[in-house]
Amino acid sequence: MFTNPKIDDAYIRIWKGYKFFAQGALVPRIGYELVGTASTTDPDESITDRFRLRGESIMEHSAKVAYLCSAFMSHFPGIFEDAPPFDDGLREHDAWLVSTISLLHDVGEVAVGDIPDDGNPMHDIKDELERNTFDCCMAPAYPREEYLPLRVAYADFQEHRGFGQVIFALDKLEAILCLVWLEQYEIYGSVYDKPTTTAQDIHYASLTGTPCATDCWAAHSKDRLRDLPPKLTHHIFELLRVAVLDVRGEWFDWWDKI
């Protein structure tokens, strides 16, 4: 048992944060369900078949967003350096903030769940609930001097401000890239979570569970990404183009018509 109160406190903080963050492995991504018909009792079923039977957790998604953030910081640091408050350069602590928030950006959903924008009245207060959860359950896992920077950075992500806008964009990009990646295994997501109140909505919803679901989700996300800085938009769509060309062998040429 450690006798130094400061060291004891650090270990306690880290363990409590771990326990809370680990719960993300049990929280499914509601707006993105994988579908399939594989048997759970067939001893010869492949890993791919077993994967069809379960959805993605928020922890899996968050880990992949954190990877994209790390890779983009390495290859394209300019998209972060151009965003406030990093206008004068991306320092070591700034990079830590970016990496931490990208990993924890959905941690609030551990307590409130993944609430889709499908008319659920809880969605209107989703950000507030998640921010309160982050403040109470995750920020305290870090040293006290990091409380305020983490809370401000998390709010920036929610409001799509500064570098939070970059993480927001990579968050949406990851959902599309994951669908493209799964196409290699003929796993097609049922991803359309908007109310089917218009002819376009009904058409998109009818395509879930098919390769076209990827294109529909990309179209849906394109509206959310239209106001991004041109440099960031360029990198996002170039990466998406590479992924689609690799998996499909061709670019879906109706993208620009959406």
C-alpha positions in Angstrom: 0.0 0.0 0.0 1.4 3.4 -1.0 1.8 5.8 1.9 2.2 9.0 -0.2 -1.3 10.5 -0.3 -0.6 12.2 -3.6 0.4 9.0 -5.3 -2.5 7.1 -3.7 -4.9 9.8 -5.1 -3.4 9.5 -8.6 -3.9 5.7 -8.7 -7.4 6.1 -7.4 -8.3 8.7 -10.0 -6.9 6.6 -12.8 -8.7 3.5 -11.7 -12.0 5.3 -11.3 -11.6 6.8 -14.8 -10.7 3.4 -16.2 -13.8 1.8 -14.7 -16.1 4.5 -16.2 -14.4 4.5 -19.6 -14.4 0.7 -19.9 -18.2 0.8 -19.7 -18.1 2.2 -23.2 -17.4 -1.4 -24.4 -21.0 -2.3 -23.3 -22.8 0.7 -24.9 -23.9 0.1 -28.6 -23.9 2.7 -31.3 -27.6 3.0 -31.9 -27.5 4.7 -35.2 -25.3 2.0 -36.7 -26.3 -1.6 -36.4 -24.6 -4.4 -38.2 -26.9 -7.0 -39.7 -26.5 -10.6 -40.7 -27.9 -14.1 -40.4 -24.9 -16.2 -39.3 -25.5 -19.0 -36.8 -24.2 -18.5 -33.2 -23.9 -22.3 -32.8 -22.0 -23.3 -35.9 -18.4 -24.3 -34.8 -17.2 -23.6 -38.4 -18.5 -20.1 -38.7 -15.8 -17.5 -39.5 -14.7 -14.5 -37.5 -16.5 -12.4 -40.1 -19.7 -14.3 -39.6 -19.5 -13.8 -35.8 -18.9 -10.1 -36.3 -22.1 -9.8 -38.3 -24.1 -10.6 -35.3 -23.1 -7.7 -33.1 -23.1 -3.9 -33.3 -20.2 -1.6 -32.7 -19.6 -0.2 -29.2 -18.9 3.5 -28.6 -15.5 2.4 -27.3 -14.5 0.8 -30.6 -15.7 3.9 -32.5 -13.8 6.2 -30.1 -10.6 4.3 -30.4 -10.7 4.6 -34.2 -11.5 8.3 -34.0 -8.4 8.7 -31.8 -6.3 6.9 -34.3 -7.5 9.1 -37.1 -6.8 12.2 -35.0 -3.3 10.9 -34.3 -2.6 10.2 -37.9 -4.0 13.5 -39.1 -1.8 15.4 -36.5 1.2 13.6 -37.9 0.5 14.0 -41.6 -1.5 17.3 -41.7 -0.7 19.3 -38.6 -1.8 22.5 -40.4 -5.4 21.7 -40.0 -5.0 21.9 -36.2 -2.5 24.8 -36.2 -5.0 26.8 -38.2 -7.7 26.3 -35.6 -8.0 28.5 -32.4 -6.5 28.3 -29.9 -3.5 26.8 -31.7 -3.0 29.6 -34.3 0.6 30.0 -33.2 1.5 26.4 -33.5 0.6 23.0 -32.1 2.5 22.6 -28.8 3.0 19.3 -26.9 0.2 20.0 -24.4 -2.2 21.0 -27.2 -1.5 17.7 -28.9 -2.3 15.9 -25.7 -5.6 17.7 -25.5 -6.5 16.8 -29.0 -5.6 13.2 -28.5 -7.5 13.0 -25.2 -10.7 14.6 -26.4 -10.7 12.5 -29.6 -10.5 9.3 -27.4 -13.1 10.6 -24.9 -15.4 12.5 -27.2 -18.3 10.0 -26.7 -17.6 9.0 -23.1 -20.7 10.9 -22.0 -22.8 8.3 -23.7 -21.7 5.7 -21.1 -24.2 7.3 -18.8 -26.9 8.6 -21.2 -26.6 6.1 -24.1 -26.2 6.9 -27.8 -29.4 9.0 -28.4 -30.1 9.4 -32.2 -31.6 12.4 -33.8 -34.8 10.6 -34.6 -37.4 12.8 -32.8 -36.4 11.5 -29.3 -37.0 14.5 -27.0 -33.9 13.6 -25.0 -31.7 14.5 -28.0 -32.4 18.2 -27.3 -30.5 17.9 -24.0 -28.0 15.3 -25.1 -25.0 17.6 -25.2 -25.8 19.0 -21.7 -26.2 15.5 -20.3 -23.0 14.3 -21.8 -21.1 17.4 -20.7 -22.2 17.0 -17.2 -21.2 13.3 -17.3 -17.8 14.2 -18.6 -17.3 16.9 -15.9 -18.4 14.6 -13.1 -17.1 11.2 -14.1 -14.1 11.6 -16.5 -12.3 14.9 -15.9 -11.6 14.0 -12.3 -9.5 11.1 -13.5 -6.9 13.6 -14.4 -4.8 16.0 -12.3 -6.7 19.0 -10.9 -4.7 21.4 -13.1 -6.1 19.7 -16.2 -9.8 20.0 -15.2 -10.4 23.3 -16.8 -8.4 22.7 -20.1 -10.2 19.3 -20.5 -13.7 20.8 -19.8 -13.1 23.7 -22.2 -11.7 21.3 -24.9 -14.7 19.0 -24.5 -17.1 22.0 -24.9 -15.2 23.1 -28.0 -15.8 19.6 -29.5 -19.5 19.8 -28.7 -19.8 23.3 -30.2 -17.5 22.5 -33.2 -15.2 25.3 -32.2 -11.5 25.5 -33.1 -9.8 22.1 -33.0 -13.1 20.6 -31.7 -14.3 21.2 -35.3 -11.6 18.9 -36.6 -12.4 16.1 -34.1 -16.1 16.5 -35.0 -15.2 16.1 -38.7 -13.1 13.0 -38.0 -15.9 11.6 -35.9 -18.2 11.7 -38.9 -15.5 10.5 -41.2 -14.9 7.4 -39.1 -18.5 6.3 -39.4 -18.2 6.3 -43.2 -14.8 4.7 -43.3 -16.0 1.9 -41.0 -18.8 1.1 -43.4 -16.5 1.1 -46.4 -14.1 -1.2 -44.5 -16.9 -3.6 -43.6 -17.9 -3.9 -47.3 -14.8 -6.0 -47.8 -16.6 -8.7 -45.8 -20.0 -8.1 -47.3 -21.2 -6.7 -44.1 -23.6 -3.8 -44.7 -24.7 -1.5 -42.0 -28.3 -0.5 -41.2 -27.3 3.1 -40.6 -30.2 5.3 -41.4 -31.6 6.7 -38.2 -33.6 9.7 -39.4 -37.5 9.7 -39.3 -38.7 8.5 -42.7 -41.1 11.4 -43.3 -40.0 12.4 -46.8 -39.6 10.6 -50.1 -35.8 10.9 -49.9 -35.8 9.6 -46.3 -37.9 6.6 -47.3 -35.6 5.9 -50.3 -32.5 6.1 -48.1 -34.1 3.9 -45.4 -35.0 1.3 -48.0 -31.3 0.9 -49.0 -30.1 0.0 -45.5 -28.5 -3.4 -45.3 -27.1 -3.0 -48.9 -23.9 -1.5 -50.2 -25.8 1.7 -51.0 -26.1 2.3 -47.2 -22.6 3.5 -47.2 -23.4 6.1 -49.9 -26.5 7.2 -48.1 -24.7 7.7 -44.8 -22.0 9.6 -46.7 -24.7 11.8 -48.2 -26.2 12.4 -44.8 -22.8 13.3 -43.3 -21.9 15.6 -46.2 -24.6 18.0 -45.0 -22.9 18.1 -41.6 -19.5 18.7 -43.1 -20.4 21.3 -45.6 -19.2 24.3 -43.4 -15.8 22.9 -42.6 -12.6 24.8 -43.7 -11.6 23.9 -47.2 -8.2 22.5 -46.2 -9.9 20.1 -43.8 -12.6 19.1 -46.2 -10.0 18.3 -48.9 -8.1 15.9 -46.6 -11.3 14.2 -45.5 -12.6 13.5 -48.9 -9.3 12.5 -50.3 -9.0 9.8 -47.5 -12.5 8.7 -48.2 -11.7 8.5 -51.9 -8.7 6.3 -51.2 -10.8 4.0 -49.0 -13.6 3.6 -51.5 -11.2 3.0 -54.4 -9.3 0.4 -52.4 -12.5 -1.5 -51.4 -14.7 -1.1 -54.5 -12.2 -0.5 -57.2 -14.1 2.6 -58.3 -15.3 5.9 -57.0 -19.1 6.2 -56.5 -19.6 8.8 -59.2 -23.0 10.0 -58.0 -21.4 11.6 -54.9 -21.3 15.1 -56.4 -25.0 14.8 -57.4 -26.2 14.2 -53.8 
